Amino acid sequence: MDSLNSLIDGFGTALTPLNLLWAALGVLLGTAIGVLPGIGPAMAVALLLPVTYGLDPTGAFIMFAGIYYGGMFGGSTTSILLNTPGESSAVIAAIEGNPMAKAGRGSQALAAAAIGHFAGGIIGTSLLVVLAPTVAELAVDIGAPDYFAIMVLAFIAVTSVLGSSRVRGFASLLIGLTIGLVGLDQMTGQQRLTFGSLQLSDGIDVVIVAVGLFAIGEALWVAAHLRRGGGESIPVGRPWLGREELRRTWKPWLRGPVIGFPFGAIPAGGAEIPTFLSYITEKRLSRHKKEFGKGAIEGIAGPESAASASAAGTLVSMLTLGLPTTAVAAVMLAAFQQYGIQPGPLLFEREPELVWGLIASLFVGMVMLLVLNLPLAPVWSKLLRVPRPYLYAGILFFAAVGAYAVGGEAIDLVILLIIGLIGLMMRRYGLPVLPAIIGVILGPSAEQQLRRALQISDGSITGLVNTPFSLVVYAAIAALLLWPWAKRGFLRLRAARG
C-alpha cells in the first residue's frame, strides 16, 4: 500500500507541465535516434549528459527514461523494415519482422512491436513498483555458476531452433564467440586476436558486429542479387491488426514480461537473453511453426514485449542496488553520480520524489510512445517504397556513421566492412546470423563467469553445478537437446504400433 501511495505522489511530480515536456522530448529523441542503425539509446543518453547539467535531477532522469524506452521502440523499426537493428535488443525483430515487411505486412509488424512494447512496459513497470525489493533480494543471491548456466542455455537454445541444421547454428555461434574473444583477457590482461593493433585491445563493439552482420551483410547480399530482380515495389499493407493477428499476438504480449522482467533485474546482460528466450518460447508454443523465419507475428510480439519489460527490470537493479546491468543503466548511474546521488537501498528513503517521479514517468512515456508510434506505422512502412539502390545506399551511410560514432576510430569502418563480408558469406552458405550475435554479446560474460566459478571451487568442475538454480537450468538444457531425439523415437514407436 505504501508503494501505491508513493506512486500516486510520483504521478503528481511526473504530470507537471515541465516534466511532461521532458518526457515528450525524451521519447521523441529516443525514437528518432533508435531508428538510426547503430546509434542506440545508451549513446543518446551519453551524448545528452552534458545538455542536462542545468536541469534539476528529476527532469533529467525523466528525459533519460524516455530516451531509453524510445530508443527500444525506434530500434525495432529499422530491424523490421530494413533488417538493420538500431540496438542489440532489437536483433530478434529483424528475424520475423523483415520477412513480414517484404511480404507487404510492415505496418502490422510495426503495430505488433509497438503494442508489445506498450504492454511489456506497463506490466514491467507495474512489477517494478510491486516487486522491486523482492527481485533485488533474489538477484543478490545469484552467483557465477548460475550466470554461466543461463548463458549456456541461451547458446544452446538459439542454435537449436534457428537455421536449417544444428551444425550451421553451432558454426554461426562459433564465429560469434571468436569475434567476442578479440581484445584483452578480462582477468589476465593478455592480448587475444588483436594482431598487434592497440585499437583492437578494447575488443569489437557489439553495435559494430550487429550492424555489420545485419545491415552491411544484407546490403551486400541485396546488391549481389539486384540484377536478378528484387527491385519491385513492396506494398505497405493495411495500417491495423486484423482479428486473426490479434488472436495470435495477445498471449505473446502477456508472456513476454514474465520472461523479460526477471532477466532485466538480474545482472546477466540486459534485454538480449530474454528476447531470445521469448522468441524460442513463442516458436515452441505456436501453432504456426512453419511461419517462423518467414514472418511469424508471434516472433515479434513476444520478444518486443519481453525487451520492454526487461528495461523496467533493469531499473530494479540500478535503483535498489546501484548495479547497472545494461549500457544505458551504466550511463544513467554516471548521471546519478553527476548529481551527487548514490543509487542503493537508501535511495527510496533519501530521494523519494525523484525515484517515484521517475517510475511514474515511465507509465506516462509508454502512453506517449504508443500514441506516437501506432499512427506512424504506415508512414515508416513507406520507406520500403524507396528504390532499393537508394535505400541500401542510405543504410550503408547510416551504418558507417553509427559504427564511426561508437569509438571515433577509422579502423572501426574497416572492421565494419570485414564483418559485413562475413555476414555476406554466412547468407551465402545458409548460416543463421542470430547465433553469431549471441556469441559476441554473451561470450565474454560467459567466459568470465565460468572462470570465476572455477576459481571459487579451486578448479573443480563441480563448482559449475553446486547451486539448485544451476541444476534446474542444466536440466532444461538437457531437455532441450534430447527432446528432438525423444520425439522422433516416440513417433517411430507409435508408427510401429499403428
C-alpha positions in Angstrom: 0.0 0.0 0.0 2.9 2.3 0.8 4.2 1.7 -2.8 0.8 2.7 -4.2 0.7 5.9 -2.2 4.2 6.7 -3.2 3.4 6.1 -6.9 0.4 8.5 -6.7 2.8 11.1 -5.3 5.1 10.3 -8.2 2.4 11.0 -10.7 1.9 14.4 -9.1 5.6 15.0 -9.9 5.6 13.5 -13.4 2.4 15.2 -14.6 3.7 18.8 -14.1 3.8 20.6 -17.4 7.6 20.9 -17.3 8.2 17.2 -16.6 5.7 16.2 -19.2 7.7 18.3 -21.7 11.0 16.5 -20.7 9.2 13.1 -21.1 7.9 14.0 -24.5 11.3 15.3 -25.6 12.9 12.1 -24.3 10.6 9.7 -26.2 10.9 11.8 -29.4 14.7 11.9 -29.3 14.9 8.2 -28.3 12.6 7.1 -31.1 14.5 9.2 -33.7 17.9 8.0 -32.5 16.8 4.4 -32.2 15.7 4.5 -35.9 19.3 5.2 -36.9 21.3 2.0 -37.4 24.0 1.5 -34.8 23.1 4.6 -32.6 21.2 3.2 -29.6 19.7 4.7 -26.5 23.0 4.3 -24.5 24.8 6.6 -26.9 21.9 9.0 -26.9 21.9 9.3 -23.1 25.7 9.7 -23.1 25.6 12.4 -25.7 22.8 14.3 -23.8 24.5 14.1 -20.4 26.3 17.5 -20.8 23.0 19.1 -22.0 21.3 18.2 -18.7 23.8 19.9 -16.4 21.5 22.9 -15.9 18.4 20.7 -15.3 17.1 19.6 -12.0 17.7 15.8 -11.4 14.1 14.8 -11.6 13.6 16.4 -15.0 16.9 15.0 -16.3 16.1 11.4 -15.3 12.5 11.6 -16.7 14.0 12.6 -20.0 16.7 9.8 -19.8 14.0 7.2 -19.1 12.0 8.5 -22.2 15.1 8.1 -24.3 15.6 4.6 -23.0 12.2 3.3 -24.0 12.0 5.5 -27.1 15.3 4.0 -28.3 13.9 0.5 -28.0 10.8 1.5 -30.0 13.0 3.1 -32.7 15.4 0.1 -32.8 12.7 -2.3 -33.7 11.5 0.0 -36.6 14.7 -0.3 -38.6 15.0 -4.0 -37.7 11.6 -4.7 -39.2 11.8 -2.5 -42.2 15.4 -2.6 -43.2 16.8 -5.7 -41.4 19.1 -3.3 -39.6 18.9 -3.4 -35.8 19.2 0.0 -34.1 20.5 -1.8 -30.9 21.2 -5.3 -29.8 17.8 -6.0 -28.1 16.1 -5.3 -31.5 18.0 -8.1 -33.3 15.1 -10.6 -32.9 12.7 -8.1 -34.5 14.7 -8.4 -37.7 14.3 -12.2 -37.8 10.5 -12.2 -38.2 9.7 -8.5 -38.9 11.8 -8.1 -42.1 10.1 -11.1 -43.9 6.7 -9.6 -42.9 7.8 -6.2 -44.3 9.0 -7.8 -47.6 5.6 -9.5 -47.8 3.7 -6.2 -47.6 2.9 -6.5 -43.9 5.3 -4.0 -42.5 2.6 -1.9 -40.8 1.2 -4.9 -39.0 4.7 -5.9 -37.8 5.4 -2.4 -36.5 2.0 -2.3 -34.8 2.6 -5.6 -33.1 6.0 -4.3 -31.9 4.6 -1.0 -30.7 1.7 -2.6 -28.7 4.2 -5.3 -27.5 6.5 -2.5 -26.1 3.5 -0.8 -24.5 2.2 -4.0 -22.9 5.7 -5.1 -21.7 6.5 -1.6 -20.4 3.2 -1.2 -18.5 3.4 -4.7 -17.0 7.1 -4.4 -16.3 6.8 -1.0 -14.6 3.9 -2.3 -12.5 6.1 -5.2 -11.4 8.9 -2.7 -10.6 6.5 -0.9 -8.2 5.3 -4.0 -6.5 8.3 -6.4 -6.6 11.4 -4.3 -6.6 12.6 -5.2 -3.1 11.9 -9.0 -3.6 13.6 -9.2 -7.0 16.6 -7.3 -5.8 17.0 -9.7 -2.9 16.8 -12.7 -5.3 19.4 -11.0 -7.6 21.9 -10.7 -4.9 21.8 -14.5 -4.2 22.6 -15.5 -7.9 26.2 -16.4 -8.3 28.7 -17.1 -11.1 27.6 -20.7 -11.7 24.0 -19.5 -12.2 25.0 -16.8 -14.6 27.1 -19.2 -16.6 24.2 -21.8 -16.7 21.8 -19.1 -18.0 24.2 -18.1 -20.8 24.8 -21.8 -21.8 21.0 -22.1 -22.0 20.9 -19.1 -24.3 23.7 -20.6 -26.5 22.1 -24.0 -26.8 18.5 -22.7 -27.2 19.2 -20.2 -30.0 21.4 -22.6 -32.0 18.9 -25.4 -31.7 15.9 -23.6 -33.1 17.4 -21.4 -35.8 18.8 -22.3 -39.3 18.4 -25.3 -41.5 20.6 -27.5 -39.2 22.1 -27.5 -35.7 25.6 -27.8 -37.3 25.1 -24.5 -39.1 23.7 -23.0 -35.9 26.7 -24.0 -33.9 29.1 -22.9 -36.7 27.5 -19.4 -36.5 27.8 -19.4 -32.7 31.5 -20.3 -33.1 32.0 -17.3 -35.4 30.4 -15.0 -32.8 32.4 -16.5 -29.9 35.6 -16.0 -31.9 34.8 -12.3 -32.6 34.0 -11.9 -28.9 37.5 -13.1 -27.9 39.1 -10.1 -29.7 40.7 -7.8 -27.2 42.3 -8.1 -23.7 41.6 -11.0 -21.5 39.4 -9.5 -18.8 41.2 -11.5 -16.0 44.8 -11.6 -17.1 45.2 -8.7 -19.4 46.7 -10.9 -22.2 46.0 -9.7 -25.7 43.9 -12.1 -27.9 43.4 -11.9 -31.7 44.4 -8.2 -31.8 47.2 -8.8 -34.3 49.3 -6.2 -32.5 46.7 -3.5 -33.0 46.1 -1.2 -30.0 42.7 -0.2 -31.4 41.6 -3.8 -31.0 42.7 -4.1 -27.4 39.2 -3.0 -26.2 37.5 -5.6 -28.3 35.0 -5.1 -31.1 31.8 -3.3 -30.0 28.7 -5.4 -30.3 27.0 -2.5 -32.2 29.6 -2.7 -34.9 29.1 -6.5 -35.1 25.3 -6.3 -35.2 25.3 -3.5 -37.8 28.0 -5.3 -39.9 26.3 -8.7 -39.9 22.8 -7.4 -40.5 23.0 -4.0 -42.3 26.2 -4.4 -44.3 25.7 -8.1 -44.9 22.1 -7.5 -46.0 23.1 -4.6 -48.3 25.9 -6.6 -50.0 23.6 -9.6 -50.4 20.9 -7.5 -52.0 23.4 -5.8 -54.2 24.7 -9.2 -55.4 21.2 -10.2 -56.4 19.7 -6.9 -57.5 20.2 -7.6 -61.2 18.2 -10.8 -60.9 15.1 -8.8 -59.9 14.0 -7.7 -56.5 13.5 -4.1 -57.5 9.8 -4.5 -57.3 7.6 -2.1 -55.2 6.6 -3.6 -51.9 3.1 -2.8 -50.8 2.7 -1.0 -47.5 -0.3 -3.0 -46.3 -3.2 -2.0 -44.1 -2.3 0.1 -41.0 -4.0 -2.1 -38.4 -4.0 -5.6 -36.9 -6.8 -7.9 -38.0 -8.8 -10.2 -35.8 -6.6 -13.2 -36.6 -3.4 -11.2 -35.9 -4.8 -10.0 -32.5 -5.7 -13.6 -31.6 -2.1 -14.7 -32.3 -0.4 -11.8 -30.5 -2.3 -11.1 -27.3 -0.8 -14.1 -25.4 2.8 -13.4 -26.5 2.3 -9.8 -25.4 1.4 -11.1 -21.9 4.0 -13.8 -21.8 6.9 -11.5 -22.7 7.0 -9.6 -19.4 7.1 -12.9 -17.5 10.4 -13.7 -19.2 11.8 -10.1 -19.6 11.3 -8.6 -16.2 13.3 -11.1 -14.1 16.1 -11.3 -16.6 16.3 -7.5 -16.7 16.6 -7.4 -12.9 19.5 -9.8 -12.6 23.0 -8.7 -13.7 23.1 -11.0 -16.8 23.3 -8.8 -19.8 20.1 -6.7 -20.3 17.4 -7.4 -22.8 19.3 -9.8 -25.2 18.7 -13.1 -23.3 15.0 -12.6 -22.5 14.2 -11.6 -26.1 16.0 -14.7 -27.4 14.2 -16.9 -24.8 10.9 -15.3 -25.5 11.4 -16.0 -29.3 12.2 -19.6 -28.6 9.2 -19.9 -26.2 6.8 -18.5 -28.8 8.2 -20.8 -31.5 7.6 -23.8 -29.2 4.1 -22.8 -28.3 2.9 -21.5 -31.7 0.5 -23.5 -34.0 2.2 -21.8 -36.9 5.8 -23.1 -36.5 6.3 -23.3 -40.3 6.0 -19.5 -40.5 8.9 -18.8 -38.1 11.8 -17.4 -40.1 9.4 -16.4 -42.8 7.3 -13.8 -40.9 5.5 -15.1 -37.8 3.9 -12.2 -36.0 4.2 -14.0 -32.6 8.0 -13.8 -33.1 7.7 -10.0 -32.9 5.0 -9.6 -30.3 6.6 -11.7 -27.5 10.3 -10.6 -27.8 9.4 -6.9 -28.1 7.2 -7.2 -25.0 10.0 -9.0 -23.2 12.5 -6.3 -24.2 10.4 -3.5 -22.8 9.7 -5.4 -19.6 13.4 -6.1 -19.3 14.1 -2.3 -19.4 11.8 -1.9 -16.3 13.6 -4.8 -14.6 17.0 -3.2 -15.3 15.9 -0.2 -13.3 15.3 -2.5 -10.3 19.0 -3.4 -10.0 20.1 0.1 -10.8 17.9 1.9 -8.3 17.9 -0.6 -5.4 21.5 -2.0 -5.7 23.3 0.7 -7.7 24.1 -2.2 -10.1 23.8 -1.3 -13.8 23.0 -4.4 -16.0 23.0 -2.6 -19.4 24.9 0.2 -21.1 22.0 2.6 -20.6 21.8 1.8 -16.9 25.6 2.4 -16.6 25.3 5.8 -18.2 22.3 6.7 -16.0 24.3 5.6 -13.0 27.0 8.0 -14.0 24.3 10.7 -14.3 23.2 10.0 -10.8 26.7 10.4 -9.5 27.0 13.6 -11.5 24.2 15.0 -9.3 25.8 13.6 -6.2 23.2 10.9 -5.7 24.2 7.3 -4.9 21.6 4.6 -6.0 21.1 1.8 -3.5 18.8 0.5 -0.8 18.5 4.0 0.8 17.7 5.9 -2.4 13.9 5.3 -1.9 14.2 7.0 1.5 16.5 9.8 0.7 15.2 10.8 -2.8 11.5 9.6 -2.9 10.3 12.5 -5.1 13.0 11.7 -7.8 12.5 7.9 -7.7 8.7 7.8 -7.7 8.5 10.7 -10.2 10.9 8.7 -12.5 8.8 5.5 -12.1 5.5 7.4 -12.7 7.1 9.0 -15.8 7.7 5.5 -17.3 3.9 5.0 -17.4 3.4 8.4 -19.0 6.2 7.7 -21.5 4.8 4.4 -22.6 1.4 6.0 -23.4 3.2 8.8 -25.3 5.2 6.2 -27.3 2.1 4.2 -28.2 0.2 7.3 -29.3 3.3 8.4 -31.3 4.2 5.1 -33.0 0.9 3.5 -33.9 -0.1 6.3 -36.3 3.4 6.4 -37.7 3.5 2.7 -38.6 2.2 3.1 -42.2 4.5 6.2 -42.6 7.6 4.2 -41.6 6.4 1.3 -43.9 6.6 3.6 -46.9 10.4 3.5 -46.5 10.1 0.2 -48.4 8.9 2.1 -51.5 12.2 3.9 -51.8 14.1 2.4 -54.8 16.4 -0.3 -53.4 19.7 1.1 -54.7 19.0 4.4 -52.9 17.6 2.7 -49.8 20.6 0.4 -49.3 23.0 3.3 -50.1 21.3 5.2 -47.2 21.6 2.1 -45.0 25.4 1.8 -45.7 25.8 5.5 -45.0 24.0 5.4 -41.6 25.6 2.1 -40.7 29.0 3.7 -41.3 28.1 6.8 -39.3 26.8 4.6 -36.4 30.0 2.5 -36.4 32.3 5.5 -36.5 30.3 7.2 -33.7 31.0 4.2 -31.4 34.7 4.9 -31.0 35.6 7.7 -33.4 38.3 5.5 -35.0 38.8 4.9 -38.7 39.6 1.3 -38.0 36.0 0.8 -36.9 34.9 1.3 -40.5 37.4 -1.3 -41.7 36.1 -3.8 -39.1 32.6 -3.0 -40.1 33.3 -3.9 -43.7 35.1 -7.1 -42.8 32.2 -8.2 -40.6 29.8 -7.2 -43.3 31.7 -9.5 -45.7 31.4 -12.3 -43.1 27.7 -11.6 -42.9 27.5 -11.9 -46.7 29.3 -15.3 -46.7 27.0 -16.5 -43.9 24.0 -15.7 -46.0 25.7 -17.4 -49.0 26.2 -20.7 -47.1 22.9 -20.7 -45.1 24.3 -19.9 -41.6 21.8 -18.1 -39.4 23.1 -14.7 -38.2 21.5 -14.6 -34.7 23.7 -17.2 -33.0 26.8 -15.2 -34.0 25.3 -12.1 -32.4 24.5 -14.2 -29.3 28.2 -15.3 -29.2 29.5 -11.8 -29.4 27.2 -10.4 -26.8 27.3 -13.2 -24.2 30.6 -14.9 -25.0 32.9 -12.6 -22.9 30.5 -12.6 -20.0 30.1 -16.4 -20.1 33.9 -16.9 -20.1 34.3 -14.5 -17.2 31.5 -16.2 -15.1 33.0 -19.7 -16.0 36.4 -18.8 -14.8 35.1 -17.0 -11.7 33.0 -20.1 -10.8 36.1 -22.4 -11.3 38.3 -20.1 -9.2 35.8 -20.2 -6.3 35.7 -24.0 -6.4 39.6 -24.3 -6.8 39.3 -25.6 -10.3 36.7 -28.3 -9.5 34.1 -28.9 -12.3 31.5 -29.4 -9.6 31.7 -25.7 -8.9 29.5 -25.2 -12.0 26.6 -27.3 -10.7 26.7 -26.6 -6.9 23.5 -24.5 -6.7 19.9 -25.5 -7.1 19.3 -22.8 -9.7 22.1 -24.0 -12.0 20.9 -27.6 -11.7 17.5 -26.6 -12.8 18.9 -24.7 -15.8 21.1 -27.6 -16.9 18.1 -29.9 -16.6 16.3 -27.5 -19.0 19.3 -27.6 -21.4 19.4 -31.4 -21.3 15.6 -31.5 -22.1 16.2 -29.0 -25.0 18.9 -31.2 -26.5 17.2 -34.5 -26.0 13.7 -33.5 -27.0 14.1 -33.9 -30.8 15.5 -37.5 -30.4 12.9 -38.4 -27.9 10.2 -37.0 -30.2 11.5 -39.0 -33.2 11.7 -42.1 -31.1 8.1 -41.7 -29.9 6.8 -41.1 -33.4 8.6 -44.2 -34.7 7.3 -46.3 -31.8 3.7 -45.1 -32.5 4.1 -45.8 -36.2 5.4 -49.3 -35.5 2.4 -50.0 -33.3 0.0 -48.4 -35.7 
